[in-house]
């Protein structure tokens, strides 16, 4: 008899365990699903913000391309039919950008492409100037955010002199290689 009672108790315990599992497993799955849904909703909201930012950038690009197609000279390119004319415009742009900050230009030098380099409509020049940190930041930002596409190929920054007076920002001697592009209509 005691075996039957123990067997009956075991069956009752197993039944209670199975019923508890049948109640706990679905509630656990439901809780997990709600947490995952919240994470997916947050990721979806972040993706929407990114999508809106990309749409705004695309609209800005479309606006620029409309300007180009409406006859507003190719904005990204240096004007000119030859590399010499495009180089002169590159020098003018850099003179204006550097001059706005009060920096002193020491030298401009055009870099001739090597004999085996393709003639792909690029103009490169080295400019050497003296400035300090804040104006240098302004020069770099203004040149790279200019409507004409300019790229700093290399830049070397050195202290121009040993400074005894720490109240003044240090003078910097900057040598930068800047590249611009001109449209080659006749290839």
NUKOL-735341 format. One record per atom (N, C-alpha, C): residue in three letters; x, y, z; atom name. Coordinates in steps of 0.001 Angstrom, whole numbers, plus 524288, in hexadecimal, padded with zeros to 5 digits. Example, Ala and Ser with C-alpha at 12.3 -4.5 7.8 and 13.67 -1.06 7.14 Angstrom:
REM residues 2
NODE/aa/u/v/w/at
NODE/ALA/83386/7E9C6/81E78/N;
NODE/ALA/8300C/7EE6C/81E78/CA;
NODE/ALA/83390/7F31C/81E78/C;
NODE/SER/83232/7F736/81BA8/N;
NODE/SER/83566/7FBDC/81BE4/CA;
NODE/SER/83264/8001E/81EBE/C;
REM end
This chain:
REM residues 187
NODE/aa/u/v/w/at
NODE/UNK/80311/7FB61/80000/N;
NODE/UNK/80000/80000/80000/CA;
NODE/UNK/8034E/804FA/80000/C;
NODE/UNK/80754/80479/802D8/N;
NODE/UNK/80A7D/80922/80318/CA;
NODE/UNK/80CDF/80A60/7FDC2/C;
NODE/UNK/80D92/80634/7FAAC/N;
NODE/UNK/80F7A/8073A/7F55F/CA;
NODE/UNK/80B75/80A04/7F230/C;
NODE/UNK/806A9/8089C/7F2C3/N;
NODE/UNK/8028C/80B40/7EFC7/CA;
NODE/UNK/80216/810E8/7F17D/C;
NODE/UNK/8028A/811D2/7F694/N;
NODE/UNK/80229/8172B/7F887/CA;
NODE/UNK/806C0/81A55/7F668/C;
NODE/UNK/80B72/81815/7F689/N;
NODE/UNK/81004/81AD1/7F47B/CA;
NODE/UNK/80F7C/81BB9/7EE98/C;
NODE/UNK/80D67/817C7/7EBDE/N;
NODE/UNK/80CA6/8185B/7E641/CA;
NODE/UNK/80890/81C8A/7E533/C;
NODE/UNK/80472/81CA0/7E858/N;
NODE/UNK/8005C/82096/7E7B8/CA;
NODE/UNK/80288/82600/7E8D8/C;
NODE/UNK/805D6/8266E/7ECD0/N;
NODE/UNK/8083D/82B6B/7EE1B/CA;
NODE/UNK/80BE5/82D22/7E9BB/C;
NODE/UNK/80EB9/8295A/7E799/N;
NODE/UNK/81249/82A9B/7E344/CA;
NODE/UNK/80F45/82C82/7DE7A/C;
NODE/UNK/80ACD/82A0F/7DD6A/N;
NODE/UNK/80795/82BA7/7D8F7/CA;
NODE/UNK/80578/8311F/7D9E5/C;
NODE/UNK/803B1/8322C/7DEB7/N;
NODE/UNK/801B2/83765/7DFFF/CA;
NODE/UNK/80609/83B7B/7DF65/C;
NODE/UNK/80AA5/83A49/7E156/N;
NODE/UNK/80F0B/83DF0/7E0FF/CA;
NODE/UNK/81087/83EDE/7DB4B/C;
NODE/UNK/8109B/83ABB/7D831/N;
NODE/UNK/811E9/83B49/7D2A7/CA;
NODE/UNK/80DBF/83E77/7CFE1/C;
NODE/UNK/808E3/83D9A/7D12C/N;
NODE/UNK/8049D/8407A/7CEBC/CA;
NODE/UNK/80508/84649/7D019/C;
NODE/UNK/8060D/8476E/7D507/N;
NODE/UNK/8068D/84CDF/7D6B2/CA;
NODE/UNK/80B36/84F6E/7D3F9/C;
NODE/UNK/80F86/84C85/7D387/N;
NODE/UNK/8142E/84E96/7D0E5/CA;
NODE/UNK/8130F/84FBF/7CB29/C;
NODE/UNK/81066/84C33/7C883/N;
NODE/UNK/80F25/84CFC/7C2FF/CA;
NODE/UNK/80B74/8519D/7C25D/C;
NODE/UNK/80774/851FC/7C5B6/N;
NODE/UNK/803C5/8565B/7C562/CA;
NODE/UNK/80680/85B88/7C684/C;
NODE/UNK/80A01/85B8C/7CA59/N;
NODE/UNK/80CED/86055/7CB87/CA;
NODE/UNK/81055/861D3/7C6DE/C;
NODE/UNK/812C1/85DDB/7C475/N;
NODE/UNK/815ED/85ED8/7BFD1/CA;
NODE/UNK/812A6/860F5/7BB5D/C;
NODE/UNK/80DE3/85EDA/7BAC1/N;
NODE/UNK/80A65/860B4/7B69C/CA;
NODE/UNK/808C5/86660/7B781/C;
NODE/UNK/808C1/8680E/7BC5A/N;
NODE/UNK/80769/86D7C/7BD7B/CA;
NODE/UNK/80C3D/87109/7BD32/C;
NODE/UNK/810A6/86F2C/7BF1C/N;
NODE/UNK/81558/8726C/7BF59/CA;
NODE/UNK/81804/87316/7BA0A/C;
NODE/UNK/8182F/86EF7/7B6F5/N;
NODE/UNK/81ADB/86F44/7B1E5/CA;
NODE/UNK/8184D/87356/7AE59/C;
NODE/UNK/8131E/87343/7ADAA/N;
NODE/UNK/810C4/8774D/7AA59/CA;
NODE/UNK/8117A/87CD8/7AC91/C;
NODE/UNK/8112F/87D6C/7B1B3/N;
NODE/UNK/811F8/882AD/7B3DD/CA;
NODE/UNK/8179F/88461/7B321/C;
NODE/UNK/81B4F/880D1/7B384/N;
NODE/UNK/820D1/88212/7B27F/CA;
NODE/UNK/821A1/8839F/7ACD3/C;
NODE/UNK/81F3B/880C6/7A942/N;
NODE/UNK/81FA1/881F6/7A3A9/CA;
NODE/UNK/81D19/8873F/7A284/C;
NODE/UNK/818AD/8884D/7A506/N;
NODE/UNK/81605/88D4E/7A434/CA;
NODE/UNK/81965/891D6/7A633/C;
NODE/UNK/81BC8/89128/7AABB/N;
NODE/UNK/81F31/89537/7ACDC/CA;
NODE/UNK/823CF/89621/7A93D/C;
NODE/UNK/82647/891F8/7A783/N;
NODE/UNK/82ABF/8926C/7A3F2/CA;
NODE/UNK/82914/89525/79EE9/C;
NODE/UNK/8247F/893C4/79CDB/N;
NODE/UNK/82283/89625/79804/CA;
NODE/UNK/821A7/89C03/798BB/C;
NODE/UNK/81F95/89D94/79D35/N;
NODE/UNK/81EBE/8A329/79E32/CA;
NODE/UNK/823EB/8A61B/79E76/C;
NODE/UNK/827CA/8A3C8/7A0FC/N;
NODE/UNK/82CEF/8A64B/7A149/CA;
NODE/UNK/82F53/8A6C9/79BDD/C;
NODE/UNK/82F14/8A2AD/798C7/N;
NODE/UNK/83133/8A2D6/79379/CA;
NODE/UNK/82E3B/8A6B9/79013/C;
NODE/UNK/82916/8A6FF/790B2/N;
NODE/UNK/825F5/8AABA/78DAE/CA;
NODE/UNK/82785/8B04E/78F11/C;
NODE/UNK/828A1/8B14C/7940E/N;
NODE/UNK/82A4C/8B682/795B6/CA;
NODE/UNK/82F92/8B7D4/7933D/C;
NODE/UNK/83335/8B413/79326/N;
NODE/UNK/8384F/8B4F9/790BA/CA;
NODE/UNK/837BE/8B5F2/78ADC/C;
NODE/UNK/83479/8B2ED/7884C/N;
NODE/UNK/8339B/8B3AA/782B0/CA;
NODE/UNK/83106/8B8E8/7818A/C;
NODE/UNK/82D7C/8BA7D/784EC/N;
NODE/UNK/82AF9/8BF96/7843B/CA;
NODE/UNK/82EEB/8C3FE/784BD/C;
NODE/UNK/83270/8C38B/78889/N;
NODE/UNK/8367E/8C77B/7893B/CA;
NODE/UNK/83A34/8C784/7848B/C;
NODE/UNK/83BC5/8C2FE/782AC/N;
NODE/UNK/83F2C/8C2B2/77E18/CA;
NODE/UNK/83C71/8C4FA/7794E/C;
NODE/UNK/83768/8C3F6/778D0/N;
NODE/UNK/8345C/8C610/77476/CA;
NODE/UNK/8342C/8CC06/774B8/C;
NODE/UNK/83379/8CE2D/77966/N;
NODE/UNK/83359/8D3DE/779FF/CA;
NODE/UNK/8389A/8D63F/77889/C;
NODE/UNK/83CE8/8D3BA/77A31/N;
NODE/UNK/8421C/8D5A3/778CE/CA;
NODE/UNK/842FA/8D551/772EB/C;
NODE/UNK/84129/8D11A/77089/N;
NODE/UNK/841B6/8D084/76ADE/CA;
NODE/UNK/83E9A/8D4B9/76800/C;
NODE/UNK/83A07/8D61D/76A0B/N;
NODE/UNK/836E7/8DA42/76793/CA;
NODE/UNK/839B0/8DF83/767D3/C;
NODE/UNK/83C29/8E0A0/76C4A/N;
NODE/UNK/83F14/8E582/76CD2/CA;
NODE/UNK/8438F/8E59B/768DD/C;
NODE/UNK/8465A/8E13A/76867/N;
NODE/UNK/84AA2/8E0E0/7649A/CA;
NODE/UNK/84897/8E173/75F0B/C;
NODE/UNK/84430/8DF08/75DF8/N;
NODE/UNK/841DB/8DF63/758C1/CA;
NODE/UNK/84060/8E4FB/75776/C;
NODE/UNK/83E23/8E7C5/75B36/N;
NODE/UNK/83CB6/8ED37/75A4F/CA;
NODE/UNK/8418C/8F090/75950/C;
NODE/UNK/845CB/8EF79/75C38/N;
NODE/UNK/84AA7/8F262/75B5C/CA;
NODE/UNK/84CCC/8F13B/755E7/C;
NODE/UNK/84C98/8EC4D/75443/N;
NODE/UNK/84E6A/8EAEB/74F05/CA;
NODE/UNK/84B04/8ED67/74ACD/C;
NODE/UNK/845F4/8ED97/74BBB/N;
NODE/UNK/84274/8F01D/747F9/CA;
NODE/UNK/843C0/8F5ED/74779/C;
NODE/UNK/844E9/8F871/74BDC/N;
NODE/UNK/8464E/8FDFA/74BB9/CA;
NODE/UNK/84B62/8FEC9/748AE/C;
NODE/UNK/84F41/8FB5E/74989/N;
NODE/UNK/85428/8FBC6/746A4/CA;
NODE/UNK/85343/8FADC/740D3/C;
NODE/UNK/8500C/8F713/73F81/N;
NODE/UNK/84ED7/8F5FF/73A08/CA;
NODE/UNK/84C1E/8FAA4/73782/C;
NODE/UNK/84893/8FD11/73A5F/N;
NODE/UNK/845E9/901B5/7384E/CA;
NODE/UNK/849D4/9061B/73762/C;
NODE/UNK/84D95/906AE/73AE6/N;
NODE/UNK/85199/90AB4/73A34/CA;
NODE/UNK/854E3/9098E/73569/C;
NODE/UNK/85626/9049F/73492/N;
NODE/UNK/8592A/90326/72FF0/CA;
NODE/UNK/855F9/90433/72B0B/C;
NODE/UNK/85100/902E5/72B2E/N;
NODE/UNK/84DA2/903F2/726AC/CA;
NODE/UNK/84D56/909BE/7258E/C;
NODE/UNK/84D15/90CFB/729BF/N;
NODE/UNK/84CEC/9129F/728F9/CA;
NODE/UNK/851E5/9147F/72650/C;
NODE/UNK/85669/91263/727ED/N;
NODE/UNK/85B66/913E0/7258B/CA;
NODE/UNK/85B8D/91233/71FDD/C;
NODE/UNK/859A4/90D71/71EB8/N;
NODE/UNK/859C4/90B9F/7194A/CA;
NODE/UNK/8560B/90ECF/715EF/C;
NODE/UNK/851C4/910BF/71832/N;
NODE/UNK/84E4B/91436/71545/CA;
NODE/UNK/85121/91939/713E8/C;
NODE/UNK/8543F/91B4B/71797/N;
NODE/UNK/8573A/9200A/71685/CA;
NODE/UNK/85AEF/91F23/711F9/C;
NODE/UNK/85D84/91A9F/711F1/N;
NODE/UNK/8613F/91970/70DC5/CA;
NODE/UNK/85E6A/918ED/7088B/C;
NODE/UNK/859FE/9162F/70886/N;
NODE/UNK/85741/91561/7039C/CA;
NODE/UNK/854B3/91A5C/7019F/C;
NODE/UNK/853B5/91E1C/7051A/N;
NODE/UNK/85164/9230B/70371/CA;
NODE/UNK/8556D/926E9/70184/C;
NODE/UNK/85A42/9252F/700DF/N;
NODE/UNK/85E3D/92899/6FEB2/CA;
NODE/UNK/861A5/92B2C/702BE/C;
NODE/UNK/860F0/92A0A/707C6/N;
NODE/UNK/86447/92C37/70BDC/CA;
NODE/UNK/8695D/92930/70BB6/C;
NODE/UNK/86D63/92B45/7091D/N;
NODE/UNK/87254/92897/70819/CA;
NODE/UNK/87328/923FF/70BB3/C;
NODE/UNK/87569/91FF9/709B9/N;
NODE/UNK/87623/91B2F/70CB5/CA;
NODE/UNK/878A5/91C78/711E8/C;
NODE/UNK/8758F/91C47/715F4/N;
NODE/UNK/87701/91E2F/71B15/CA;
NODE/UNK/87BD1/91B69/71D3A/C;
NODE/UNK/87C49/9167C/71C75/N;
NODE/UNK/8808C/91386/71EDB/CA;
NODE/UNK/885BD/91457/71C1D/C;
NODE/UNK/885B0/9163C/7175B/N;
NODE/UNK/88A70/9169E/71440/CA;
NODE/UNK/88CB0/91C21/7143B/C;
NODE/UNK/891D2/91C5A/713AE/N;
NODE/UNK/8946C/9215C/712D6/CA;
NODE/UNK/8933B/92314/70D44/C;
NODE/UNK/89230/92812/70C5F/N;
NODE/UNK/89127/929CF/7070B/CA;
NODE/UNK/89634/929E8/703D8/C;
NODE/UNK/89591/92965/6FEC8/N;
NODE/UNK/89A0E/929CE/6FB45/CA;
NODE/UNK/89A52/92551/6F775/C;
NODE/UNK/89C63/9268F/6F2D8/N;
NODE/UNK/89CEF/9229B/6EEC6/CA;
NODE/UNK/8A23A/91FE6/6EEF7/C;
NODE/UNK/8A5D0/92204/6F20E/N;
NODE/UNK/8AB06/91FB7/6F278/CA;
NODE/UNK/8AC78/91F33/6F835/C;
NODE/UNK/8B070/91C0B/6F92F/N;
NODE/UNK/8B22D/91B66/6FE97/CA;
NODE/UNK/8B47F/92073/700B7/C;
NODE/UNK/8B6D1/923AE/6FD65/N;
NODE/UNK/8B914/9289E/6FF2F/CA;
NODE/UNK/8B4DC/92C4B/70135/C;
NODE/UNK/8B08A/92CA6/6FE5D/N;
NODE/UNK/8AC43/9300B/70009/CA;
NODE/UNK/8A9CA/92DDF/70502/C;
NODE/UNK/8A8FF/928C5/70530/N;
NODE/UNK/8A6CF/92656/709E6/CA;
NODE/UNK/8AA82/9270D/70E88/C;
NODE/UNK/8AFA1/926AA/70D8C/N;
NODE/UNK/8B37A/9277C/711AD/CA;
NODE/UNK/8B35F/92D07/713C3/C;
NODE/UNK/8B2A1/930D2/71056/N;
NODE/UNK/8B243/93648/71203/CA;
NODE/UNK/8AD78/9370B/7157F/C;
NODE/UNK/8A92E/93484/7142A/N;
NODE/UNK/8A476/934E3/71763/CA;
NODE/UNK/8A549/93236/71CA6/C;
NODE/UNK/8A7F6/92DC8/71CA2/N;
NODE/UNK/8A934/92B1E/7218B/CA;
NODE/UNK/8AC82/92EB9/72503/C;
NODE/UNK/8B04A/93151/722B8/N;
NODE/UNK/8B39B/934F1/725B1/CA;
NODE/UNK/8B055/9396D/727CF/C;
NODE/UNK/8ACC1/93B84/724B3/N;
NODE/UNK/8A963/93FCF/7267C/CA;
NODE/UNK/8A603/93E17/72B18/C;
NODE/UNK/8A3B5/9396E/72AA6/N;
NODE/UNK/8A05A/9377E/72EE9/CA;
NODE/UNK/8A381/936ED/733EE/C;
NODE/UNK/8A813/93470/73383/N;
NODE/UNK/8AB42/933A2/73834/CA;
NODE/UNK/8AD40/938D6/73A67/C;
NODE/UNK/8AE82/93C92/73707/N;
NODE/UNK/8B029/941B9/738DD/CA;
NODE/UNK/8ABBD/9444D/73BF1/C;
NODE/UNK/8A6F6/943FA/739EE/N;
NODE/UNK/8A273/9463A/73CA7/CA;
NODE/UNK/8A17D/94381/741DE/C;
NODE/UNK/8A18A/93E47/741D5/N;
NODE/UNK/8A070/93B4A/7469B/CA;
NODE/UNK/8A488/93C6E/74AC9/C;
NODE/UNK/8A97D/93C5E/7494B/N;
NODE/UNK/8ADB0/93D4E/74D0E/CA;
NODE/UNK/8ADBD/94307/74EBA/C;
NODE/UNK/8ACDA/94691/74B04/N;
NODE/UNK/8ACEB/94C27/74C2D/CA;
NODE/UNK/8A8A9/94DD5/74FEA/C;
NODE/UNK/8A42B/94B39/74FDD/N;
NODE/UNK/89FD9/94C9F/7535C/CA;
NODE/UNK/8A156/94C0F/75919/C;
NODE/UNK/8A50A/948B2/75A3F/N;
NODE/UNK/8A685/947B6/75FB0/CA;
NODE/UNK/8AB09/94B1E/76177/C;
NODE/UNK/8AD7B/94DF0/75DE9/N;
NODE/UNK/8B1F8/9511F/75F4D/CA;
NODE/UNK/8B71A/94E25/75F26/C;
NODE/UNK/8B6ED/9493F/75D5F/N;
NODE/UNK/8BBBB/9462D/75CEE/CA;
NODE/UNK/8BF21/94874/758A2/C;
NODE/UNK/8C43E/94799/7590C/N;
NODE/UNK/8C7ED/949BC/7553D/CA;
NODE/UNK/8C9B9/9456D/75189/C;
NODE/UNK/8C8A7/94633/74C7B/N;
NODE/UNK/8CA47/9426B/74885/CA;
NODE/UNK/8D002/94353/74741/C;
NODE/UNK/8D30E/93F22/74785/N;
NODE/UNK/8D8A6/93F83/74655/CA;
NODE/UNK/8D9C4/93DCE/740C0/C;
NODE/UNK/8D6DF/939EC/73ECB/N;
NODE/UNK/8D830/937DC/7399D/CA;
NODE/UNK/8D3B5/934A8/73764/C;
NODE/UNK/8D30D/93512/7323C/N;
NODE/UNK/8CFB0/9319C/72F30/CA;
NODE/UNK/8D333/92EBE/72B57/C;
NODE/UNK/8D23B/929C9/72A91/N;
NODE/UNK/8D53C/926D1/726BF/CA;
NODE/UNK/8D199/922B9/7244D/C;
NODE/UNK/8D12F/922E4/71F25/N;
NODE/UNK/8CDF8/91F04/71C85/CA;
NODE/UNK/8D110/91A03/71BD7/C;
NODE/UNK/8CE98/915B2/71CD1/N;
NODE/UNK/8D11E/9109B/71C73/CA;
NODE/UNK/8CFCD/90E4D/71727/C;
NODE/UNK/8D3BE/90D9F/7140A/N;
NODE/UNK/8D2FC/90B61/70ED9/CA;
NODE/UNK/8D217/90583/70F5E/C;
NODE/UNK/8CE44/90370/70C8D/N;
NODE/UNK/8CD78/8FDC5/70CC9/CA;
NODE/UNK/8D21C/8FAF1/70A4E/C;
NODE/UNK/8D31B/8F649/70C2A/N;
NODE/UNK/8D76C/8F341/709EE/CA;
NODE/UNK/8D616/8F1CE/7044A/C;
NODE/UNK/8DA19/8F071/70153/N;
NODE/UNK/8D961/8EF38/6FBC5/CA;
NODE/UNK/8D5B6/8EA9B/6FAEE/C;
NODE/UNK/8D5B9/8E6E1/6FE84/N;
NODE/UNK/8D26C/8E248/6FDD2/CA;
NODE/UNK/8CD0B/8E2E0/70063/C;
NODE/UNK/8CBFA/8E76B/702DE/N;
NODE/UNK/8C6E7/8E84B/70552/CA;
NODE/UNK/8C2CA/8E961/70123/C;
NODE/UNK/8BE16/8E74A/701D2/N;
NODE/UNK/8B9F8/8E85D/6FE00/CA;
NODE/UNK/8B84D/8EE0E/6FE47/C;
NODE/UNK/8B6F5/8F03C/6F9D7/N;
NODE/UNK/8B518/8F5A3/6F99E/CA;
NODE/UNK/8AF3B/8F58B/6FAAD/C;
NODE/UNK/8ADD5/8F59C/6FFB6/N;
NODE/UNK/8A863/8F4CF/70136/CA;
NODE/UNK/8A59B/8F9B6/70324/C;
NODE/UNK/8A7C2/8FE47/70213/N;
NODE/UNK/8A507/9030B/70385/CA;
NODE/UNK/8A5DE/904B6/70925/C;
NODE/UNK/8AA39/9032B/70B7A/N;
NODE/UNK/8AB5E/904F6/710C2/CA;
NODE/UNK/8AFB9/90905/710A0/C;
NODE/UNK/8AF7F/90C9A/71449/N;
NODE/UNK/8B383/91098/714EF/CA;
NODE/UNK/8B525/91056/71AA4/C;
NODE/UNK/8BA4C/91015/71B85/N;
NODE/UNK/8BC38/90FC6/720E1/CA;
NODE/UNK/8C030/91414/721D5/C;
NODE/UNK/8BFE5/91667/72678/N;
NODE/UNK/8C3A1/91A74/727DE/CA;
NODE/UNK/8C51C/919E9/72D92/C;
NODE/UNK/8C9CC/91BAF/72ECC/N;
NODE/UNK/8CBA6/91BD8/7342A/CA;
NODE/UNK/8CB87/92184/735E1/C;
NODE/UNK/8C96A/92264/73A74/N;
NODE/UNK/8C945/927A4/73CA1/CA;
NODE/UNK/8CBD3/9276F/74200/C;
NODE/UNK/8CF25/92B44/7430A/N;
NODE/UNK/8D1B9/92BAA/7481D/CA;
NODE/UNK/8D006/930C9/74A8C/C;
NODE/UNK/8CE39/93089/74F62/N;
NODE/UNK/8CC69/93540/75206/CA;
NODE/UNK/8CD61/934CF/757E3/C;
NODE/UNK/8CD2C/9394B/75A87/N;
NODE/UNK/8CDD7/9397D/7602B/CA;
NODE/UNK/8C8C5/93B55/7629B/C;
NODE/UNK/8C752/938AD/766D3/N;
NODE/UNK/8C26F/939DE/76976/CA;
NODE/UNK/8C2B2/937C3/76F01/C;
NODE/UNK/8BE42/937AA/771B0/N;
NODE/UNK/8BDE8/9352D/776D2/CA;
NODE/UNK/8B988/9311D/77694/C;
NODE/UNK/8B88F/92E8A/77ADF/N;
NODE/UNK/8B50C/92A04/77AE6/CA;
NODE/UNK/8AF78/92B49/77935/C;
NODE/UNK/8AD14/92F31/77B82/N;
NODE/UNK/8A7A1/93063/77A4A/CA;
NODE/UNK/8A6DA/93208/77495/C;
NODE/UNK/8AA19/9359F/77288/N;
NODE/UNK/8A989/936EB/76D00/CA;
NODE/UNK/8AA85/93232/76970/C;
NODE/UNK/8AE1E/92EBA/76AFC/N;
NODE/UNK/8AF21/92A08/767DB/CA;
NODE/UNK/8AA40/926A3/7678A/C;
NODE/UNK/8A789/92603/76BE8/N;
NODE/UNK/8A2AA/9230C/76BDA/CA;
NODE/UNK/89EB6/92589/76823/C;
NODE/UNK/89E5A/92AA9/7684D/N;
NODE/UNK/89ABE/92D78/764D8/CA;
NODE/UNK/89C47/92CB2/75F14/C;
NODE/UNK/8A153/92CEE/75DF1/N;
NODE/UNK/8A329/92C34/7588E/CA;
NODE/UNK/8A1C4/926C3/75693/C;
NODE/UNK/8A2D8/922CC/759BD/N;
NODE/UNK/8A1B8/91D68/75822/CA;
NODE/UNK/89BDE/91C96/75746/C;
NODE/UNK/898B9/91E90/75AE8/N;
NODE/UNK/89313/91DE6/75A67/CA;
NODE/UNK/890FD/920C1/75598/C;
NODE/UNK/8929B/925A0/754E9/N;
NODE/UNK/890A8/928C9/7508E/CA;
NODE/UNK/89243/9266F/74B51/C;
NODE/UNK/8971D/924A3/74AEB/N;
NODE/UNK/898EA/92269/745F5/CA;
NODE/UNK/89608/91D60/744A6/C;
NODE/UNK/89540/91A11/7487D/N;
NODE/UNK/892C0/9150A/74758/CA;
NODE/UNK/88CD3/91569/74700/C;
NODE/UNK/88A71/91990/74913/N;
NODE/UNK/884C7/91A21/74895/CA;
NODE/UNK/8835B/91DED/7443C/C;
NODE/UNK/88734/91FAD/74157/N;
NODE/UNK/88678/92338/73CF5/CA;
NODE/UNK/88319/92094/738C7/C;
NODE/UNK/88030/9238A/735D1/N;
NODE/UNK/87CEA/92148/731A7/CA;
NODE/UNK/88036/91EB1/72D75/C;
NODE/UNK/884F6/9209D/72CB9/N;
NODE/UNK/8888C/91E1C/7290F/CA;
NODE/UNK/88B40/919B3/72BF6/C;
NODE/UNK/88B5D/9151E/729A3/N;
NODE/UNK/88DA3/9108C/72C38/CA;
NODE/UNK/8938B/91120/72CA7/C;
NODE/UNK/89571/9117C/73167/N;
NODE/UNK/89B04/911D3/7327D/CA;
NODE/UNK/89C66/90D84/7365F/C;
NODE/UNK/8A0FC/90B3E/735B5/N;
NODE/UNK/8A2B2/90705/73920/CA;
NODE/UNK/8A833/90839/73AFC/C;
NODE/UNK/8A90D/907C7/74018/N;
NODE/UNK/8AE57/9083A/7422F/CA;
NODE/UNK/8B0EB/902E6/74198/C;
NODE/UNK/8B4B9/90291/73E13/N;
NODE/UNK/8B77D/8FDA4/73D1F/CA;
NODE/UNK/8BB55/8FC8E/74183/C;
NODE/UNK/8BDD4/9009C/74386/N;
NODE/UNK/8C164/9000C/747F4/CA;
NODE/UNK/8C1C5/90543/74AB8/C;
NODE/UNK/8C338/90503/74FA7/N;
NODE/UNK/8C3EA/909C6/752AC/CA;
NODE/UNK/8C81C/908B9/756CB/C;
NODE/UNK/8CBB3/90C66/75741/N;
NODE/UNK/8CFD5/90C1D/75B27/CA;
NODE/UNK/8CF8D/9110E/75E71/C;
NODE/UNK/8CF76/91060/7638E/N;
NODE/UNK/8CF06/914D1/76720/CA;
NODE/UNK/8D3C0/914B0/76ABF/C;
NODE/UNK/8D695/9190A/76AE4/N;
NODE/UNK/8DB2B/91979/76E44/CA;
NODE/UNK/8DACD/91E7B/77166/C;
NODE/UNK/8DD41/91E73/775E8/N;
NODE/UNK/8DDA3/9233C/778FD/CA;
NODE/UNK/8E160/926E2/77627/C;
NODE/UNK/8DFBC/92BB3/77557/N;
NODE/UNK/8E2E6/92F5A/77254/CA;
NODE/UNK/8E779/93182/77581/C;
NODE/UNK/8E6DF/931AE/77AA1/N;
NODE/UNK/8EB00/933EA/77DE1/CA;
NODE/UNK/8EA64/93200/78374/C;
NODE/UNK/8EE8A/93253/78669/N;
NODE/UNK/8EE40/93111/78BFB/CA;
NODE/UNK/8EBA6/935A7/78EBA/C;
NODE/UNK/8E78A/9348D/79196/N;
NODE/UNK/8E481/938BF/793FB/CA;
NODE/UNK/8E5E4/9392F/799BC/C;
NODE/UNK/8E77D/93DD5/79B41/N;
NODE/UNK/8E8A7/93EF1/7A0BA/CA;
NODE/UNK/8E3AA/940D2/7A36E/C;
NODE/UNK/8E07E/943D0/7A09D/N;
NODE/UNK/8DBBC/9461E/7A2C7/CA;
NODE/UNK/8D732/94252/7A20F/C;
NODE/UNK/8D55C/93FFA/7A633/N;
NODE/UNK/8D11F/93C16/7A5E6/CA;
NODE/UNK/8CBB6/93E9A/7A5A7/C;
NODE/UNK/8CB5D/943C0/7A598/N;
NODE/UNK/8C647/94652/7A540/CA;
NODE/UNK/8C458/94685/79FA4/C;
NODE/UNK/8C7D2/94624/79BE8/N;
NODE/UNK/8C669/94640/79663/CA;
NODE/UNK/8C608/940A9/7944B/C;
NODE/UNK/8C259/93FAE/790C6/N;
NODE/UNK/8C226/93A73/78E6D/CA;
NODE/UNK/8C713/93986/78B2F/C;
NODE/UNK/8C8C5/934AD/78AD5/N;
NODE/UNK/8CD9E/9339D/787F7/CA;
NODE/UNK/8CCFB/934A8/7821C/C;
NODE/UNK/8D123/936B3/77FCD/N;
NODE/UNK/8D121/9378D/77A26/CA;
NODE/UNK/8D24C/93253/77789/C;
NODE/UNK/8CF4D/93105/77390/N;
NODE/UNK/8CFE8/92C12/770CE/CA;
NODE/UNK/8D175/92D13/76B2F/C;
NODE/UNK/8D4F4/929E8/7692E/N;
NODE/UNK/8D665/92A17/763A4/CA;
NODE/UNK/8D3C9/92555/76127/C;
NODE/UNK/8D062/9265B/75D72/N;
NODE/UNK/8CD34/92243/75B0D/CA;
NODE/UNK/8CEB2/921A8/75556/C;
NODE/UNK/8CF9F/91CD2/753CB/N;
NODE/UNK/8D086/91B90/74E52/CA;
NODE/UNK/8CC46/917AE/74CC5/C;
NODE/UNK/8C8F9/91945/74925/N;
NODE/UNK/8C488/91603/747A1/CA;
NODE/UNK/8C485/91534/741C1/C;
NODE/UNK/8C33F/9107F/74033/N;
NODE/UNK/8C282/90F39/73AB2/CA;
NODE/UNK/8BCA3/90ED8/739BF/C;
NODE/UNK/8BAA6/91251/7366F/N;
NODE/UNK/8B509/912B0/73570/CA;
NODE/UNK/8B3F3/91133/72FC7/C;
NODE/UNK/8AFDF/90E16/72F04/N;
NODE/UNK/8AE7D/90C46/729C1/CA;
NODE/UNK/8A8FF/90E22/7286D/C;
NODE/UNK/8A85A/90FF2/723A6/N;
NODE/UNK/8A347/91183/721A4/CA;
NODE/UNK/8A256/90EDB/71C67/C;
NODE/UNK/89D9B/90F31/71A86/N;
NODE/UNK/89C27/90C73/715B3/CA;
NODE/UNK/899C3/9104C/711DF/C;
NODE/UNK/89B15/90FA2/70CF5/N;
NODE/UNK/898B8/912EA/708F1/CA;
NODE/UNK/89642/90F5E/704E0/C;
NODE/UNK/89208/91128/702BA/N;
NODE/UNK/88F00/90E00/6FF17/CA;
NODE/UNK/891A2/90E0A/6F9C9/C;
NODE/UNK/89299/90974/6F7CE/N;
NODE/UNK/89518/908E8/6F2BA/CA;
NODE/UNK/890D3/907BF/6EEBD/C;
NODE/UNK/88F05/90BC1/6EC2C/N;
NODE/UNK/88AF1/90B06/6E83B/CA;
NODE/UNK/88D14/90880/6E345/C;
NODE/UNK/891D8/909A6/6E203/N;
NODE/UNK/8941B/907AB/6DD29/CA;
NODE/UNK/89872/903D2/6DE7A/C;
NODE/UNK/89739/8FEDC/6DE9D/N;
NODE/UNK/89B26/8FAE8/6DFCB/CA;
NODE/UNK/89D18/8F85C/6DAE2/C;
REM end
